[in-house]
């Protein structure tokens, strides 16, 4: 009876079941990595069975690639909604940094998936026919913002948009993916609200200083409280 109900669920809403499988797989891969993920756990969480999962989505590697592509599609889709083209260039860059930082905070599984894929040197992502095309419009959007900034005199240099985005993402990614060890090393809770606010302000000031040639101090960078002393030295 239970098997018949599952089959009926597939027949009535195959796309909905596929989405539930991808969501369950995203959590499984982000929590356990590719090697540690188990298809039976994914199927159980999605309310499917392994045979149906393999038939409608594919084997484990195919499922993992579908999750990766979905993760990139999600962030690229939200980035397109930032409306950077209609903001003054400095404000557009500020919004991009704020979005990237907050997106990473809201979607820690995205960082986990990136780390997992980098461990295998993007072996699965190289098979994708979708991901590269997703990035092109976004790169052009950043290029347009930088060009407008140079033309208006707000920016002193026309930084390569790919390098600029990598730098913005790296400033957030390294901090969040290494916050556990960094918190111990520097004796700070780097995920406390004031620490996160300080980090965001620092990133905005740093990037805008590089683009404008003005001091980061002019961009309202939050200073670390004087009472907070470093308790450990980096090693």
N, C-alpha and C positions, 0 to 999 in steps of 0.2 A: 504493500500500500504506500509506504513512504517513498519507494523508488518511483512508483507511478506518479505521485504528486510532484516529485522533482522533475520528471520528464515533462509533465504538464506545465510546470513553471517555465522551463526552457522554451516550450512551444508558444506560450502566451507572451513572453517578454524576453526573447533571446538577447537583445541589446542590453536590457537592464541587468540580466544575469552576467553578461560579459563585463559590464562596468563594476558589478559587485566583486567579480573575480579579480579584476585589475586593482581595485581598492584593497582587497585582502592581500593580494600579492605585493603591493607596495609596502604595506606594513610588515609583511613577512621578510621581504628582502632588506628593508631598512633596519629591521631588528636583528636579523641573523646573517646578513650577507648572502651572496649567491650560493656559496658552498654549504652554508648551514641551513638555508631555507628548505622547507619540506612541502612538496606539492599537496600531500594529504591534508596538512594543516590549512593551506590556502583554500582547498576545495571545501573543507568542513566549515571554515569561517564564512565562505560565500554561499553556503547552502547548496553546493553542487556535488558532483562526484568526479573522481579523477578521469574516468573515461570521457565524460562530457567536456571536462576542462581541456583535455588534449585535443578533442575533436574541434571545439569552437575557438580555442585560443592557440593551441600548439604545445610543444614540449616545453620543458622548464626554461631553456635558453630563449625560446621565442617569447614566452611569457615575460621574462625578465626584460627583454628588449622592448616589448610593448609598454611595460611600466616606465622604462627610461624615456621613451618617446612621449608618453603621456605627461611625465613630469616636466619635460622641456616645453611641451605644448602649453601646459598650464602657466608657467612663468612667462613665456613669450606672449601669451594672450593677455595677461594682466599688464605687462609692460606696454603693450600697444594702447592700453587705455589710459596711460599717464598724460596724454595730451601735451607732450613736451614741445611740439611745434608751435604752440600758441602761448608759450611762456617766454619771458625775458631769459636769455641764455644762462645767466648765473642761477636764476630760480629753477630753470629746467634741470640743470645739473644737480642742484640741491634736492629736487624732487626725485631724481633718479637714485641718488645715494640713499635717501630716506626709504624709498620703496624697496631697494635691494636689501637693506639692513632688516627692515620689518618683514619682508617676505621670508628671509632666511630664519628669522625668529619664529614665524608662524608655521614654517614648514621644515622642521628639523630632519624629516625623512628625506627631503631633497638633498641635504648635505650628506647624509649617510649613503644614498645611492651614488652620488658623485665620488665619494671616497671608495666605495666598492668597485666602481667601474675603473677608477684610476689604478687600483691595485692590479688589474689585469690589462693595463695600458690601452684602455678603450676598445678592447677586442670586440665587444658586442656593438658598441656605438658605431664602429666602422661599417657595420652591416646596414645601418639605417639609411634609408633613402629620403627620410623626412627632416631630420634634425638640421642639416645644413641650410635647407631652404627656409626653415623657421628663423634662422639668425639673420639672414640678409636684410630684410626690411628693418629690423631693429638697429643694425649697424648703420644703415643709411639715415635713420632717424637721429642717431647720435651725431653722425657726420654733419647733418644739416644744422643741428644746434651749435656745434663747434664753429662751423663756417659763419653762422649768423653772429656768434660772439666775437669773432675776429673782425668781421665787417663793421660791427657796431662800436668796436674799441673796448668791449668788456673783457675780451680775452687777448692775451699777448701772443699766444702760439696756437697753431692749428694742430693739435695733438691727434694722432691716428686714433680713430674711434674704437678700433678693436683693442688697442693698448689701453685706452682710457677705461673701457668697460672692464677689461681684465683687472686693472688696478682697483677700480671701485669694488668689484666682486671680491677680490683678494683681501682688501681691507676688512671686509665683513667676515668672509669665510674663515680666514686664519684665526681670527679672534674667537669665533663661535665654535669651531671644530677643535680648538685647543684650550678652551676656557678652563677645563678641569685642571690640567697641568699648570697653566699660567696662573690660575688662582692660588695654587699651592706655592709656586715659585715666588710670587710677588706678595703673598699674604693678603690678597684682596678677594672679595666675592665678586667676580667679574660679571655675574648675572644679576646682581642687585640692581634695582631700578636706577639709582643714581649713577652706577657704573655704566649701565647701558646708555643712559642719556649722555654721559660724558664722552663715551666712545663715539656715538653718532655725531655729536658736535665737533669732535676732533677730526673725524673723517671729512665732514663737510668743509671745515676750515682748511684742512690739508689740501684737498683737491682743488678748491677754489683759489687758494694761494698759488698753486702751481699753474693754473690756467690764467689768472689775472696778473700775476707778478706782484700782488699785494700781500702784506703780512697776514698770516693766519689769525693773528690777534684781532684783526678787523672784522672777522666773521663770527664773533660771539662764541668762541671756543670756550667750553666750560673747564675751569681749572680744577685740578685734583685738590681735595681738602688738605690743608697744611697738616692737619693732625694725623693724616693717614700715612704712616711710615712703612717703608719697605721692610719686611721681616725676613726675607730670604733673598739670597743672591742668585741670579740666573746661572745655570750650569749648562 
